[in-house]
Amino acid sequence: MSDKARLLLDTAIRLFSERGFWDTPTALIAKEAGVANGTLFNYFGSKTALIEGVYLSLKQDWADHIDAAEITGDTLPERLQECWKRSIEWPVANPDRYILLEQLKQSEDISRGTSMGGANMFAAAMALFAEAGQAGLIRSLPTDLIQATAFGQICATVQHITQSDNPDINAISATSFDMFWRGIAVNPKGVAA
């Protein structure tokens, strides 16, 4: 991605978070980025393309946070729990970006292909679940069901954390993972710290 496209995406993310994505004209994004309005359309053919670009950029930021360091742990459930914790850290640390991502996810402007592309960015995390399946640790479930269930529970956990006064994020994350793990594990003994 070029520096100018990255600048346009970053500017759009900031303005969409402040004003809402439909209340932010492309001319304002271009002006704030210091480029001509036509230049924006050289990189993103339409406002919908820009919205999808923002969506994918936010998903990539989240996935990059999860993949930023080597996932360690003595057991596969411990590695999955660490991945789970990182999945919760990004939205808690980036509430404006997370809220925007959740709004965009509900938008008719995000095509099914774009939505699937965003989900595929979490392939490293899903590979851990595939490994757990091959090892016989989890029940035989469709991958998309595991992914949707995990994402739903992560979002619920983030909502709980952000609406709580002085939450113990590590303890809440561990409990949330334990609840999830007990739902998919073949032998669901607790894993929470």
N, C-alpha and C positions, 0 to 999 in steps of 0.2 A: 504494500500500500504506500502510495506517495505521501510525502510530508503534507502536501496541501489537502489531500483527501482526509488524512488523519486530523488536521486542523479543523476542517469542516465538520467532521464527525464529533470532535470534542466540543466545538462551539454549539452544535445542534443538541448534544446531550445536556449541556449547561442550560441552554435556553428552553428546551423541552421540559426540563425539570422545573424551571422557574415559572414558565408560562403555559405549559401544556403543549402537546405536539401539534394539535390543530389550530391553536391560537398563536402559533409562531410562524410568521411568514418567511419564506425562503430568502426574501430580500434582506430581512433582518439578520438571518444567519450569515449570509454573505457579507453584509456590512460589518458585523461583529468579528468575522474572521479576517476582514481586511481584503476581500476579493470582490470582483464584480459578480453580480447575480448570475450572469451567463456562465461564469466560471464554475459555479456550483453545479450547474446542469451538465457541464463537461464530465464531472465525476459521478454525478447521480442524475440519471435521466429524468426523474420526476420526484415530487415530494414523497410519493410512496416508496420509491427506491431509496431515498434518504432515510425514511423511517425504518425500512428493513435493514439498512446499513447500520443505523443506531442500535437496533435490536441485536443484530449479530455481534456488533462491537461490545455491547454490554455482556452478552453471553460469553464471548471470548475472554473478557476481563475476569469473569467469575471462574471459568474453567482454568485460566492461567493461574489464578490464586490457588486453586486446588492442586495444580500440578507444579507449583513453584519450588517445592522441595521434595526430596525423596520421601515416599510414604514408608515409614518404618513400623515395626511391631513384630513380636515373636510369632504371632498367629495371624491367620487370615482375618478372623473377626476383629482383632486389634487394628490391623491395617485398614479395614473397612471403617472402623470407628474413627480413626484419625482422618480419613477422607471425609467422613460425615461432619466432623468438627470443622474442618476447613470449608466445607460447603456452607456452614452456618456463619463462619467468620466474615466472609465477603459481604453478604447483605447487611450484617450488623454494623460493619465498618463503613459501608457505603449506602446509607439509607435512601438518599435521593436517587441514586442510580438504580437501586433495587425497586423502589416504588415506580420509577419510570419503566423499568423492565416489566413489571407486573401489569402496568397499564397497557404497554405495547402488546403484551402477550394476548390481551383481550381484544385488541383492535382487529378490525376486518382488513387492515392494511398489511398485516403479516400473513403472507401466503403459507399454505401447508408446507411447501418446499422449504421456505425460510425457517419455519418453526422446526421442521425436522433437521435442518442444517444446524440450528442452534442446539438441539438435543444431542446431535452427533459430536459436538465439541466436548462432551463429557465422556468420551469413549474410554479414557484411562480409568475413570471411576467405574464405568460399566464393565470393564475388563476384570476388575476385582470381583464383581458379582458373578461373572462368567466362570472365573477360577473357582469361586465358592461352589458353584453349581457342579463343575467337573469333579470337585473333591467330595461331592455328596453332602456338603454342609447345609445347603438350602434346598427347599422343595423345588420341584420342577415347575417353574412358572414362566410365562412369556416375559421376555426381556422388557418389552414396552410396559407391561404391568408393574414390574419391579421398579423401573425408572419413574413411572408416573406416581407410584405409591411413595417412593423415596422423596421425590420432589415435593409432593403434597405435604408430607410430614415435615420436611425441612422448612417449607414456607410457614407451616403452622408454628413450628418452633421459633422461627425468626419473629413472627408476629407476637408470640408470647414474650420473648425476650425484650422486644422493643416497647412493649406496653407495660413492662414490669419496672418497679422502682428497685434500683440496685440489684439486678439479677446476677446470679452466679452462672455465668455463661457456660463455663466448663461442666458444671454439674447438670445444668439443663440439657446441654448437648449430649452428655453421656446417658442421661435418662431417656431422652428422645431416641437415641440410637438403640438402646436396650429394648424399648417398646417396638421399634421397627424390626430388630433382629428376631425377637420372639415371634413375630408374625411370619417370618420367611424361613427361619431355621428348621432343619429336620429335627434337631435335638436342641430345643430352645432354652438352654440354661442362660441365666443373665450374664451380661458382659459389662454392665455399667461399672464405672470406677467408684 
